[in-house]
Amino acid sequence: MGRQPRTPARTSPLYSWLAALLRDRIETGRLKPHEPLPSERVLSERYTVSRMTARHALDTLTSEGYVYRTPRRGTFVAEPRLQFSVGSFTRVMSDADGRPGTRVLSAATVDPDPSVSEALGIPPGGRVHVLQRLRTAKGEPVAIETIQVSAARFPDLLQHDLAGSLWELLRSRYGVRPTQADARVVAVGLDRSAAQTLGVRRGSPAIVLSRVVFDDRGEVVELARDVYRGDRAEFAVTAPVEAARGGR
């Protein structure tokens, strides 16, 4: 069952109030994906606000990824965000019928930074494979994924097809089973290069997921940094509530 409709209290700034009202209509399904929103003029008349307030509300929803604008056509409801967890992109998207796709941007074997050598247990003189891929859903760019693994542990990795699930390749080719990931999530604005690759404007919001992945023996398998479009991705997190420490 979807969320029940609610009417935001008209106590916050008017543009925020109007954005909240429209956001709620989108989240509860009363406004459908690709359905047009009323124009600034119609919004200002319907809700008794200025056109500047209506424009600010639509700007807010655009930056949040709830709507998109098409020149000379208007503002439309965007597709819902794709929901991810800290796991295999291919599996998550396949389970969600997101038609996952991959394009390899670069693949090379290089000398690692000291911190990478320590994390991956690489001895002096050892090297790492660095793989960067563009991940897509239904043909739309969603994330840039950069992965580092030990070249000694996976010597011929770059000779294989890297457009599918990397974790499945590690299991089938090397007998390595990724089982756990420690992750850190931060919000950033995209630089020019990343924005161009993802097909959005420079400075657009993004979610950076940094991962350390372990196998079933507790050894580090890979280090990864994934940059997701903030307007197309959200993460689901389930964690125990530590009430004994005070909680909220």
N, C-alpha and C positions, 0 to 999 in steps of 0.2 A: 504494500500500500504506500502511495506517495505521501509526501508531507502535506499536512492540512494548510489551506490558505490562511494567511494572516494579513492584517493591515498594519504597516509600520506606524509607530507613533509619530505625529507631526511635531516633534520637539527638537529634532536635529536641524542643521542647515537645510534649506529647501531642496537644494540639488541632491543632497544625501538622502533626504526623505523620498524624493521622487525616484532616485536610483534604486533604493531599497524596495519600493513598491513594484517597480518593473522587474527587478531581480527576483522577487518572490513569485511573480506571475510566470517567469521563465522556469524557475526551479520546480514549481508545482505543475508544470505542463500546460498551463492555460495559454501560454505563448509557445508555439512549436518551433523546432529548428527550421531556419530559413524563412520563417514567417516575417513579414515586414512589421516594423514598429511604427507607431504614429510619427509624423513629422514633428519638428520642433514647434512649429506653429500650432499644430493640433494639440500637442502636449501642453503648451502654455495656456491654451484656451480651456482645455478639459480640466486641468488641475489648478487653474488660476495662479500661474507662476509666469515669470518673464521668460522670453525666448532664450536669454542668456542662461537662466537656471536650467531650462530644458536641455540646452546644448551641453552644459556642464554635467548633467546627469548621464547623458548619452556618452560623453567622453569617458566618464567613470566606468560605465559598463563595457565600453570598448577596451579600455586598458585592463579590465579584469577578465576579458575573454568571453563575456556573456553575449556580446553582439559584434557584428562586423559591418563595415560601411562599404558601399559600392558607389563610386562617383556617378552622379546624375541619376541614381536609382533610389538611394535611401539607405536606411539602417535595417539590418535583419538579425534575427536570432541565430546565434552560432550553434554548432553541434555541441553536445555535452562534452565536458572534458573526459579524456581517457583515464581510467583509474589503474594505477600501478601499485605494485608492492616491491619490496627489495628482493628481486629474483630475476629469473630468465625473462627477458623482453619477449622473445619468441613464444614461450609458453604462455605468458600472461596475455599477450595479444591474441594468440590462437584461441585460448579459452574464451576470450571476449568477442570472438569473431571480428577482430580488428584487421585481418589480412596483413600480418607483419611483413615488412620488406627490409632489405639491407643493401646498402651500397658501400663498398670498401673505399675509403678516402685515401688511406695510406697504410703501408705495412712495411716495417723495417726492423733490422736487428742493430741495436746501438749499445754504447756503454751506458750503464745506469748511473743515476745520482746515488750518492752514499746512502741516503735514507731509503731508497728503493732497494739497494743491495741488501741492507739490513733487514728490511721487511720480508723480502723474498728468500733470504738465506743464500744469497749469491756470493761465492768466494771472490777474493781479489782476482781481477782479470776476467771475471765472468761477464756475460752480456744478457740483455733482455730483448724480447720481441715487443715492439710497440705497435699496436693495431688501433687504427681510428676508423670508425664506421658511422655512417648516417643511417639511423633507424627510422622507418616510415610506418604509418598505419593507413591502410586504404589508399596508398600512394602519396600521402601527405607527410612531409618531413615533421618528425616529432622530437628526435633527440640525436645528439652527437655523443658517441661513446668512445672513450679512449681507454685502452686496456694495456697493462704491462704484465708479462709473465716471464719466468726464467727460460732463457734459451737452452740451457743445459738440460732442464727437465722436459722441455717440449721441443726437441731439436729441429724437427721438420714441420713445425706447426704452420709456417707461412706458405708451405707448398700445398696445403689442402684448401678446399673450398671454404672460404671464410664468410660467406653470405648467409649461412644458416645459424643455428644455435651453437655458440661457442662451447657452452657447457656440455651439450650433447656430444660434440666433437671430442672434448677432453675425456668424457666417459668411454666412448666407443673406441677411440684410437689409443689412449694412454692409460685407461683404467683408473682415472682420477674422478672422484665423485665430489663435486662441490656440495656442501651441506649447510653452511652457515655463512652469513655476511654481517660484519659490523659496518654500519653506515652512518654518515653525517649528511644532513640536508641544510643547505643555505639558499637564500634568495639573492639573485644578482640581476644586473642589467646586461644584456648581451652586447659584446663588442662588435665591431663592424664585420669581422670575418665570420664569427659564429652566426650573427644575424643573417648575413648573406646566405650561408649554407642552409639555414633553417627557413629561409624565405620570409623573414619578418624585418621590421625596422630596427636599426641600431638603437640600443637602449631599451628594447622591449623586455618585459619581465621574464625571468627564467628560473628554473629550479636546478641547482647543482647537487647531484648525489655522488658523494665520494664513498667507495666501497673497498673493504678488505675482505676477500673471500677465502674461506677455509675449507679443507677437505675433511673426510670422515676420520682422518688421523690427527686433525688439529693443526695441520701445516697450511701455511698461506699458499693459495693457488694463484691468485691474481690481485692486482691493484687496479682499480678502475675509477674513472671520473666521467660521469654522465651529465650532460647538459640538456635539460628538457625545456621545451617551450612552455612558458608559464600559462599561456592561454589555452593549451591543449592537454595538459597533464595535471593530475593530482595524485597524492599518495595516501593509501589506506594504512593505518598503523594500529596494531593491537598490542597493548602492553598491560602488565599487572598494575593495579593501583597500590602504591606503597602507603597505605593508611597509617602504618605504624610510625612513619616519619612525619606525620602531621597532615599530609595531603593538602587539599585546597582549603 
